[in-house]
């Protein structure tokens, strides 16, 4: 299985590891969003990203709540996937001189982050239910709902104006 296989033997182990992964990811996203907000030139985009930063802080608190519910120590493990997505966002947005195109690049980068979170939360919810932990699933579903809404909002902002201006 690779690098973590010695530590992951059961679905319970996999659930805890993935919870630690999304905890790290949410923390890194909270650190990256202010830079995206600062680079964005479209007011609706800035407002949407700022709103999602506040939601992300709530996501971190909910993940901590799931650790508590599950009887696990709150802990993060490095997540190379989110590190790569955020590094790519930094690289792409750093290379764009045209501010109209920059906003489109920020949205694309933010949506890559959202899609990663959506997959992680969807998986965690399924596993929590399989493990008989509907309490944990219910908390994680709140985060998933907000991630899907953020992705939809980014699409709406992009399609309403930003993509057309960038073209």
Backbone as JSON Lines, residues from 0, in Angstrom:
{"i":0,"aa":"X","n":[0.81,-1.2,0.0],"ca":[0.0,0.0,0.0],"c":[0.85,1.25,0.0]}
{"i":1,"aa":"X","n":[2.07,1.15,0.43],"ca":[2.91,2.32,0.35],"c":[3.37,2.84,1.69]}
{"i":2,"aa":"X","n":[3.61,4.12,1.73],"ca":[4.23,4.79,2.86],"c":[3.49,4.59,4.18]}
{"i":3,"aa":"X","n":[2.18,4.63,4.18],"ca":[1.42,4.6,5.43],"c":[0.85,3.22,5.75]}
{"i":4,"aa":"X","n":[1.12,2.21,4.93],"ca":[0.47,0.92,5.08],"c":[0.74,0.26,6.42]}
{"i":5,"aa":"X","n":[1.9,0.5,7.01],"ca":[2.21,-0.12,8.3],"c":[1.3,0.41,9.41]}
{"i":6,"aa":"X","n":[0.8,1.62,9.25],"ca":[-0.05,2.23,10.26],"c":[-1.54,2.0,9.99]}
{"i":7,"aa":"X","n":[-1.88,1.64,8.78],"ca":[-3.28,1.5,8.4],"c":[-3.58,0.03,8.13]}
{"i":8,"aa":"X","n":[-4.33,-0.55,9.07],"ca":[-4.68,-1.96,8.95],"c":[-6.18,-2.17,8.86]}
{"i":9,"aa":"X","n":[-6.95,-1.22,9.35],"ca":[-8.4,-1.37,9.4],"c":[-9.07,-0.11,8.83]}
{"i":10,"aa":"X","n":[-10.35,-0.21,8.58],"ca":[-11.11,0.96,8.13],"c":[-11.07,2.05,9.19]}
{"i":11,"aa":"X","n":[-11.07,1.64,10.44],"ca":[-10.95,2.6,11.54],"c":[-9.64,3.38,11.42]}
{"i":12,"aa":"X","n":[-8.54,2.67,11.18],"ca":[-7.24,3.34,11.01],"c":[-7.27,4.29,9.82]}
{"i":13,"aa":"X","n":[-7.89,3.85,8.74],"ca":[-7.96,4.66,7.52],"c":[-8.82,5.91,7.75]}
{"i":14,"aa":"X","n":[-9.92,5.74,8.48],"ca":[-10.77,6.88,8.82],"c":[-9.99,7.92,9.62]}
{"i":15,"aa":"X","n":[-9.28,7.48,10.65],"ca":[-8.53,8.41,11.5],"c":[-7.43,9.09,10.69]}
{"i":16,"aa":"X","n":[-6.71,8.32,9.87],"ca":[-5.66,8.92,9.05],"c":[-6.22,9.98,8.1]}
{"i":17,"aa":"X","n":[-7.35,9.67,7.47],"ca":[-7.95,10.61,6.52],"c":[-8.51,11.83,7.25]}
{"i":18,"aa":"X","n":[-9.0,11.64,8.46],"ca":[-9.44,12.78,9.27],"c":[-8.24,13.68,9.59]}
{"i":19,"aa":"X","n":[-7.11,13.07,9.91],"ca":[-5.89,13.85,10.17],"c":[-5.44,14.59,8.91]}
{"i":20,"aa":"X","n":[-5.62,13.94,7.78],"ca":[-5.27,14.52,6.48],"c":[-6.12,15.77,6.2]}
{"i":21,"aa":"X","n":[-7.44,15.66,6.36],"ca":[-8.31,16.81,6.05],"c":[-8.11,17.9,7.09]}
{"i":22,"aa":"X","n":[-7.73,17.55,8.3],"ca":[-7.45,18.55,9.32],"c":[-6.24,19.4,8.9]}
{"i":23,"aa":"X","n":[-5.2,18.73,8.45],"ca":[-4.02,19.44,7.93],"c":[-4.42,20.3,6.73]}
{"i":24,"aa":"X","n":[-5.19,19.69,5.81],"ca":[-5.58,20.4,4.59],"c":[-6.35,21.68,4.93]}
{"i":25,"aa":"X","n":[-7.31,21.58,5.82],"ca":[-8.1,22.77,6.2],"c":[-7.21,23.85,6.79]}
{"i":26,"aa":"X","n":[-6.24,23.45,7.6],"ca":[-5.33,24.44,8.19],"c":[-4.5,25.13,7.11]}
{"i":27,"aa":"X","n":[-4.02,24.37,6.13],"ca":[-3.22,24.95,5.05],"c":[-4.07,25.87,4.18]}
{"i":28,"aa":"X","n":[-5.31,25.48,3.96],"ca":[-6.23,26.3,3.16],"c":[-6.5,27.62,3.88]}
{"i":29,"aa":"X","n":[-6.69,27.56,5.18],"ca":[-6.92,28.78,5.96],"c":[-5.72,29.73,5.86]}
{"i":30,"aa":"X","n":[-4.53,29.17,5.74],"ca":[-3.33,30.01,5.59],"c":[-3.21,30.58,4.17]}
{"i":31,"aa":"X","n":[-3.67,29.83,3.18],"ca":[-3.53,30.24,1.77],"c":[-4.6,31.23,1.32]}
{"i":32,"aa":"X","n":[-5.79,31.14,1.88],"ca":[-6.89,31.98,1.4],"c":[-6.62,33.48,1.5]}
{"i":33,"aa":"X","n":[-6.0,33.99,2.56],"ca":[-5.74,35.43,2.59],"c":[-4.9,35.92,1.41]}
{"i":34,"aa":"X","n":[-3.96,35.12,0.94],"ca":[-3.17,35.51,-0.23],"c":[-4.04,35.57,-1.47]}
{"i":35,"aa":"X","n":[-4.91,34.58,-1.64],"ca":[-5.83,34.58,-2.79],"c":[-6.75,35.8,-2.74]}
{"i":36,"aa":"X","n":[-7.25,36.09,-1.56],"ca":[-8.12,37.26,-1.38],"c":[-7.37,38.53,-1.77]}
{"i":37,"aa":"X","n":[-6.13,38.63,-1.32],"ca":[-5.31,39.8,-1.61],"c":[-5.0,39.99,-3.08]}
{"i":38,"aa":"X","n":[-4.89,38.89,-3.82],"ca":[-4.58,38.98,-5.25],"c":[-5.81,39.21,-6.11]}
{"i":39,"aa":"X","n":[-6.97,38.79,-5.64],"ca":[-8.2,38.9,-6.44],"c":[-8.55,40.37,-6.67]}
{"i":40,"aa":"X","n":[-9.0,40.68,-7.9],"ca":[-9.39,42.06,-8.21],"c":[-10.9,42.23,-8.29]}
{"i":41,"aa":"X","n":[-11.62,41.15,-8.53],"ca":[-13.08,41.21,-8.61],"c":[-13.66,41.23,-7.2]}
{"i":42,"aa":"X","n":[-14.52,42.2,-6.94],"ca":[-15.09,42.37,-5.6],"c":[-15.9,41.15,-5.16]}
{"i":43,"aa":"X","n":[-16.72,40.6,-6.04],"ca":[-17.53,39.41,-5.67],"c":[-16.63,38.22,-5.35]}
{"i":44,"aa":"X","n":[-15.55,38.09,-6.09],"ca":[-14.61,37.01,-5.83],"c":[-13.95,37.2,-4.47]}
{"i":45,"aa":"X","n":[-13.5,38.41,-4.2],"ca":[-12.87,38.69,-2.89],"c":[-13.85,38.4,-1.76]}
{"i":46,"aa":"X","n":[-15.09,38.85,-1.92],"ca":[-16.1,38.62,-0.88],"c":[-16.37,37.13,-0.71]}
{"i":47,"aa":"X","n":[-16.47,36.4,-1.81],"ca":[-16.72,34.97,-1.74],"c":[-15.59,34.22,-1.06]}
{"i":48,"aa":"X","n":[-14.36,34.58,-1.39],"ca":[-13.2,33.94,-0.76],"c":[-13.11,34.29,0.72]}
{"i":49,"aa":"X","n":[-13.41,35.54,1.06],"ca":[-13.39,35.96,2.47],"c":[-14.45,35.21,3.27]}
{"i":50,"aa":"X","n":[-15.63,35.05,2.67],"ca":[-16.7,34.28,3.32],"c":[-16.25,32.84,3.54]}
{"i":51,"aa":"X","n":[-15.6,32.27,2.53],"ca":[-15.17,30.89,2.66],"c":[-14.02,30.73,3.66]}
{"i":52,"aa":"X","n":[-13.21,31.76,3.83],"ca":[-12.19,31.7,4.87],"c":[-12.83,31.54,6.24]}
{"i":53,"aa":"X","n":[-13.89,32.29,6.48],"ca":[-14.61,32.16,7.75],"c":[-15.22,30.76,7.88]}
{"i":54,"aa":"X","n":[-15.77,30.25,6.79],"ca":[-16.31,28.88,6.82],"c":[-15.21,27.87,7.11]}
{"i":55,"aa":"X","n":[-14.04,28.08,6.53],"ca":[-12.92,27.16,6.72],"c":[-12.52,27.09,8.19]}
{"i":56,"aa":"X","n":[-12.55,28.21,8.87],"ca":[-12.27,28.2,10.31],"c":[-13.29,27.33,11.05]}
{"i":57,"aa":"X","n":[-14.53,27.38,10.61],"ca":[-15.57,26.51,11.17],"c":[-15.34,25.05,10.81]}
{"i":58,"aa":"X","n":[-14.82,24.79,9.6],"ca":[-14.52,23.41,9.19],"c":[-13.46,22.82,10.12]}
{"i":59,"aa":"X","n":[-12.46,23.62,10.44],"ca":[-11.4,23.15,11.35],"c":[-12.01,22.78,12.7]}
{"i":60,"aa":"X","n":[-12.88,23.63,13.21],"ca":[-13.52,23.36,14.5],"c":[-14.38,22.09,14.43]}
{"i":61,"aa":"X","n":[-15.08,21.88,13.33],"ca":[-15.91,20.68,13.19],"c":[-15.05,19.42,13.11]}
{"i":62,"aa":"X","n":[-13.94,19.49,12.39],"ca":[-13.05,18.33,12.33],"c":[-12.52,18.02,13.73]}
{"i":63,"aa":"X","n":[-12.17,19.05,14.48],"ca":[-11.74,18.85,15.87],"c":[-12.86,18.2,16.68]}
{"i":64,"aa":"X","n":[-14.1,18.59,16.42],"ca":[-15.25,17.99,17.1],"c":[-15.35,16.5,16.77]}
{"i":65,"aa":"X","n":[-15.09,16.13,15.52],"ca":[-15.14,14.72,15.12],"c":[-14.04,13.93,15.82]}
{"i":66,"aa":"X","n":[-12.84,14.5,15.92],"ca":[-11.78,13.84,16.68],"c":[-12.27,13.53,18.1]}
{"i":67,"aa":"X","n":[-12.89,14.53,18.74],"ca":[-13.4,14.35,20.1],"c":[-14.48,13.27,20.15]}
{"i":68,"aa":"X","n":[-15.44,13.34,19.24],"ca":[-16.52,12.35,19.2],"c":[-15.96,10.94,19.01]}
{"i":69,"aa":"X","n":[-14.93,10.85,18.21],"ca":[-14.35,9.55,17.87],"c":[-13.35,9.05,18.92]}
{"i":70,"aa":"X","n":[-13.07,9.92,19.91],"ca":[-12.16,9.53,20.98],"c":[-10.7,9.53,20.55]}
{"i":71,"aa":"X","n":[-10.36,10.4,19.61],"ca":[-9.01,10.47,19.09],"c":[-8.37,11.81,19.44]}
{"i":72,"aa":"X","n":[-7.07,11.77,19.62],"ca":[-6.3,12.99,19.84],"c":[-6.36,13.83,18.55]}
{"i":73,"aa":"X","n":[-6.51,15.13,18.7],"ca":[-6.5,16.03,17.54],"c":[-5.09,16.09,17.0]}
{"i":74,"aa":"X","n":[-4.95,15.69,15.74],"ca":[-3.63,15.6,15.14],"c":[-3.74,15.77,13.63]}
{"i":75,"aa":"X","n":[-2.77,16.43,13.05],"ca":[-2.7,16.58,11.6],"c":[-1.56,15.71,11.07]}
{"i":76,"aa":"X","n":[-1.75,15.19,9.87],"ca":[-0.66,14.52,9.16],"c":[-0.47,15.27,7.84]}
{"i":77,"aa":"X","n":[0.76,15.33,7.41],"ca":[1.04,16.0,6.14],"c":[0.17,15.43,5.03]}
{"i":78,"aa":"X","n":[-0.28,16.33,4.18],"ca":[-1.12,15.94,3.04],"c":[-0.43,16.45,1.77]}
{"i":79,"aa":"X","n":[0.35,15.59,1.14],"ca":[1.05,16.03,-0.07],"c":[0.09,16.48,-1.17]}
{"i":80,"aa":"X","n":[-1.11,15.94,-1.21],"ca":[-2.07,16.33,-2.25],"c":[-2.45,17.79,-2.12]}
{"i":81,"aa":"X","n":[-2.85,18.23,-0.93],"ca":[-3.26,19.63,-0.77],"c":[-2.05,20.54,-0.89]}
{"i":82,"aa":"X","n":[-0.89,20.08,-0.41],"ca":[0.32,20.89,-0.58],"c":[0.59,21.14,-2.06]}
{"i":83,"aa":"X","n":[0.41,20.11,-2.88],"ca":[0.62,20.24,-4.32],"c":[-0.39,21.16,-4.97]}
{"i":84,"aa":"X","n":[-1.65,21.01,-4.59],"ca":[-2.71,21.86,-5.15],"c":[-2.45,23.32,-4.79]}
{"i":85,"aa":"X","n":[-2.08,23.58,-3.54],"ca":[-1.82,24.96,-3.11],"c":[-0.55,25.52,-3.74]}
{"i":86,"aa":"X","n":[0.46,24.68,-3.93],"ca":[1.67,25.15,-4.6],"c":[1.37,25.49,-6.06]}
{"i":87,"aa":"X","n":[0.58,24.65,-6.7],"ca":[0.2,24.94,-8.08],"c":[-0.59,26.24,-8.16]}
{"i":88,"aa":"X","n":[-1.48,26.47,-7.21],"ca":[-2.24,27.72,-7.17],"c":[-1.3,28.91,-7.04]}
{"i":89,"aa":"X","n":[-0.33,28.77,-6.18],"ca":[0.65,29.84,-5.98],"c":[1.44,30.09,-7.26]}
{"i":90,"aa":"X","n":[1.88,29.02,-7.89],"ca":[2.66,29.13,-9.13],"c":[1.84,29.76,-10.25]}
{"i":91,"aa":"X","n":[0.62,29.28,-10.44],"ca":[-0.22,29.77,-11.53],"c":[-0.6,31.23,-11.32]}
{"i":92,"aa":"X","n":[-1.03,31.56,-10.13],"ca":[-1.46,32.94,-9.88],"c":[-0.27,33.9,-9.83]}
{"i":93,"aa":"X","n":[0.92,33.37,-9.56],"ca":[2.11,34.21,-9.55],"c":[2.59,34.57,-10.94]}
{"i":94,"aa":"X","n":[2.19,33.79,-11.94],"ca":[2.65,33.99,-13.31],"c":[1.72,34.84,-14.17]}
{"i":95,"aa":"X","n":[0.57,35.25,-13.64],"ca":[-0.44,35.93,-14.45],"c":[-0.36,37.44,-14.24]}
{"i":96,"aa":"X","n":[-0.01,38.15,-15.29],"ca":[0.11,39.6,-15.19],"c":[-1.24,40.29,-15.44]}
{"i":97,"aa":"X","n":[-2.04,39.76,-16.35],"ca":[-3.35,40.35,-16.68],"c":[-4.32,40.06,-15.54]}
{"i":98,"aa":"X","n":[-4.77,41.1,-14.86],"ca":[-5.62,40.95,-13.67],"c":[-6.94,40.24,-13.99]}
{"i":99,"aa":"X","n":[-7.45,40.39,-15.2],"ca":[-8.69,39.71,-15.58],"c":[-8.47,38.2,-15.65]}
{"i":100,"aa":"X","n":[-7.32,37.83,-16.19],"ca":[-6.97,36.41,-16.27],"c":[-6.6,35.89,-14.88]}
{"i":101,"aa":"X","n":[-5.98,36.73,-14.07],"ca":[-5.61,36.34,-12.72],"c":[-6.84,35.91,-11.92]}
{"i":102,"aa":"X","n":[-7.93,36.65,-12.01],"ca":[-9.14,36.27,-11.28],"c":[-9.65,34.91,-11.74]}
{"i":103,"aa":"X","n":[-9.59,34.64,-13.04],"ca":[-10.0,33.33,-13.55],"c":[-9.08,32.24,-13.01]}
{"i":104,"aa":"X","n":[-7.79,32.53,-12.93],"ca":[-6.83,31.56,-12.4],"c":[-7.07,31.3,-10.91]}
{"i":105,"aa":"X","n":[-7.42,32.33,-10.18],"ca":[-7.72,32.17,-8.75],"c":[-8.94,31.28,-8.57]}
{"i":106,"aa":"X","n":[-9.96,31.5,-9.37],"ca":[-11.15,30.66,-9.27],"c":[-10.81,29.21,-9.59]}
{"i":107,"aa":"X","n":[-10.07,28.99,-10.66],"ca":[-9.71,27.62,-11.02],"c":[-8.92,26.95,-9.89]}
{"i":108,"aa":"X","n":[-8.02,27.69,-9.3],"ca":[-7.22,27.16,-8.19],"c":[-8.09,26.87,-6.97]}
{"i":109,"aa":"X","n":[-8.98,27.79,-6.66],"ca":[-9.87,27.61,-5.51],"c":[-10.79,26.41,-5.73]}
{"i":110,"aa":"X","n":[-11.24,26.21,-6.96],"ca":[-12.1,25.07,-7.24],"c":[-11.34,23.75,-7.15]}
{"i":111,"aa":"X","n":[-10.07,23.74,-7.51],"ca":[-9.27,22.53,-7.34],"c":[-9.2,22.16,-5.85]}
{"i":112,"aa":"X","n":[-9.06,23.17,-5.0],"ca":[-9.05,22.95,-3.56],"c":[-10.41,22.41,-3.12]}
{"i":113,"aa":"X","n":[-11.49,23.04,-3.57],"ca":[-12.82,22.6,-3.17],"c":[-13.08,21.16,-3.58]}
{"i":114,"aa":"X","n":[-12.67,20.8,-4.78],"ca":[-12.92,19.44,-5.27],"c":[-12.15,18.42,-4.43]}
{"i":115,"aa":"X","n":[-10.95,18.76,-4.01],"ca":[-10.21,17.87,-3.12],"c":[-10.97,17.68,-1.81]}
{"i":116,"aa":"X","n":[-11.43,18.79,-1.23],"ca":[-12.16,18.71,0.03],"c":[-13.46,17.92,-0.12]}
{"i":117,"aa":"X","n":[-14.15,18.13,-1.21],"ca":[-15.4,17.4,-1.45],"c":[-15.14,15.89,-1.48]}
{"i":118,"aa":"X","n":[-14.07,15.47,-2.14],"ca":[-13.78,14.02,-2.18],"c":[-13.44,13.5,-0.79]}
{"i":119,"aa":"X","n":[-12.65,14.24,-0.06],"ca":[-12.26,13.79,1.28],"c":[-13.47,13.69,2.21]}
{"i":120,"aa":"X","n":[-14.29,14.74,2.23],"ca":[-15.44,14.71,3.12],"c":[-16.44,13.63,2.71]}
{"i":121,"aa":"X","n":[-16.65,13.46,1.43],"ca":[-17.56,12.41,0.97],"c":[-17.1,11.04,1.44]}
{"i":122,"aa":"X","n":[-15.82,10.78,1.31],"ca":[-15.25,9.5,1.74],"c":[-15.37,9.34,3.24]}
{"i":123,"aa":"X","n":[-15.0,10.37,3.98],"ca":[-15.08,10.29,5.45],"c":[-16.5,10.04,5.93]}
{"i":124,"aa":"X","n":[-17.47,10.68,5.31],"ca":[-18.87,10.49,5.69],"c":[-19.29,9.04,5.45]}
{"i":125,"aa":"X","n":[-18.94,8.51,4.3],"ca":[-19.27,7.12,3.99],"c":[-18.65,6.17,5.0]}
{"i":126,"aa":"X","n":[-17.36,6.37,5.28],"ca":[-16.69,5.5,6.24],"c":[-17.26,5.64,7.65]}
{"i":127,"aa":"X","n":[-17.57,6.87,8.06],"ca":[-18.15,7.07,9.39],"c":[-19.46,6.28,9.52]}
{"i":128,"aa":"X","n":[-20.28,6.32,8.49],"ca":[-21.53,5.56,8.51],"c":[-21.25,4.06,8.56]}
{"i":129,"aa":"X","n":[-20.28,3.6,7.76],"ca":[-19.92,2.18,7.77],"c":[-19.4,1.74,9.14]}
{"i":130,"aa":"X","n":[-18.76,2.64,9.85],"ca":[-18.23,2.34,11.18],"c":[-19.27,2.55,12.28]}
{"i":131,"aa":"X","n":[-20.51,2.86,11.88],"ca":[-21.58,3.06,12.86],"c":[-21.51,4.37,13.59]}
{"i":132,"aa":"X","n":[-20.86,5.36,12.97],"ca":[-20.68,6.66,13.61],"c":[-21.45,7.73,12.85]}
{"i":133,"aa":"X","n":[-22.77,7.62,12.91],"ca":[-23.62,8.62,12.27],"c":[-23.42,10.0,12.89]}
{"i":134,"aa":"X","n":[-23.0,10.05,14.17],"ca":[-22.74,11.33,14.82],"c":[-21.59,12.06,14.11]}
{"i":135,"aa":"X","n":[-20.53,11.32,13.81],"ca":[-19.39,11.91,13.11],"c":[-19.79,12.28,11.68]}
{"i":136,"aa":"X","n":[-20.54,11.42,11.03],"ca":[-20.98,11.68,9.66],"c":[-21.8,12.96,9.6]}
{"i":137,"aa":"X","n":[-22.67,13.17,10.56],"ca":[-23.53,14.37,10.57],"c":[-22.7,15.64,10.67]}
{"i":138,"aa":"X","n":[-21.65,15.63,11.47],"ca":[-20.79,16.81,11.61],"c":[-20.03,17.05,10.3]}
{"i":139,"aa":"X","n":[-19.49,15.98,9.73],"ca":[-18.73,16.11,8.48],"c":[-19.63,16.54,7.32]}
{"i":140,"aa":"X","n":[-20.88,16.14,7.35],"ca":[-21.83,16.54,6.29],"c":[-22.03,18.05,6.26]}
{"i":141,"aa":"X","n":[-21.91,18.7,7.4],"ca":[-22.02,20.16,7.43],"c":[-20.88,20.78,6.62]}
{"i":142,"aa":"X","n":[-19.67,20.25,6.79],"ca":[-18.53,20.76,6.02],"c":[-18.72,20.47,4.53]}
{"i":143,"aa":"X","n":[-19.15,19.25,4.21],"ca":[-19.34,18.89,2.8],"c":[-20.36,19.8,2.13]}
{"i":144,"aa":"X","n":[-21.43,20.09,2.82],"ca":[-22.46,20.98,2.26],"c":[-21.86,22.36,1.96]}
{"i":145,"aa":"X","n":[-21.06,22.89,2.85],"ca":[-20.45,24.21,2.62],"c":[-19.41,24.16,1.5]}
{"i":146,"aa":"X","n":[-18.66,23.06,1.39],"ca":[-17.67,22.94,0.32],"c":[-18.37,22.91,-1.05]}
{"i":147,"aa":"X","n":[-19.45,22.17,-1.14],"ca":[-20.2,22.11,-2.4],"c":[-20.8,23.47,-2.74]}
{"i":148,"aa":"X","n":[-21.3,24.18,-1.74],"ca":[-21.86,25.5,-1.97],"c":[-20.78,26.49,-2.42]}
{"i":149,"aa":"X","n":[-19.59,26.39,-1.83],"ca":[-18.48,27.27,-2.23],"c":[-18.08,27.0,-3.67]}
{"i":150,"aa":"X","n":[-18.02,25.73,-4.05],"ca":[-17.68,25.37,-5.43],"c":[-18.72,25.93,-6.4]}
{"i":151,"aa":"X","n":[-19.97,25.8,-6.04],"ca":[-21.06,26.32,-6.9],"c":[-20.97,27.84,-7.02]}
{"i":152,"aa":"X","n":[-20.7,28.5,-5.91],"ca":[-20.59,29.96,-5.92],"c":[-19.42,30.41,-6.79]}
{"i":153,"aa":"X","n":[-18.3,29.71,-6.71],"ca":[-17.15,30.05,-7.55],"c":[-17.51,29.89,-9.03]}
{"i":154,"aa":"X","n":[-18.24,28.84,-9.37],"ca":[-18.67,28.64,-10.76],"c":[-19.57,29.78,-11.21]}
{"i":155,"aa":"X","n":[-20.48,30.18,-10.35],"ca":[-21.4,31.27,-10.69],"c":[-20.64,32.57,-10.92]}
{"i":156,"aa":"X","n":[-19.69,32.87,-10.06],"ca":[-18.89,34.09,-10.21],"c":[-18.1,34.04,-11.51]}
{"i":157,"aa":"X","n":[-17.49,32.9,-11.78],"ca":[-16.69,32.75,-13.0],"c":[-17.55,32.9,-14.25]}
{"i":158,"aa":"X","n":[-18.68,32.22,-14.27],"ca":[-19.52,32.2,-15.46],"c":[-20.29,33.5,-15.68]}
{"i":159,"aa":"X","n":[-20.55,34.24,-14.61],"ca":[-21.3,35.49,-14.73],"c":[-20.46,36.6,-15.34]}
{"i":160,"aa":"X","n":[-19.16,36.6,-15.08],"ca":[-18.38,37.74,-15.58],"c":[-16.9,37.45,-15.77]}
{"i":161,"aa":"X","n":[-16.28,36.81,-14.8],"ca":[-14.82,36.72,-14.79],"c":[-14.28,35.98,-16.02]}
{"i":162,"aa":"X","n":[-14.85,34.85,-16.36],"ca":[-14.34,34.11,-17.52],"c":[-14.5,34.92,-18.8]}
{"i":163,"aa":"X","n":[-15.62,35.62,-18.93],"ca":[-15.85,36.42,-20.13],"c":[-14.85,37.58,-20.22]}
{"i":164,"aa":"X","n":[-14.57,38.22,-19.09],"ca":[-13.58,39.3,-19.07],"c":[-12.19,38.77,-19.41]}
{"i":165,"aa":"X","n":[-11.89,37.57,-18.91],"ca":[-10.57,36.99,-19.16],"c":[-10.41,36.6,-20.63]}
{"i":166,"aa":"X","n":[-11.51,36.24,-21.27],"ca":[-11.45,35.81,-22.68],"c":[-11.16,37.01,-23.57]}
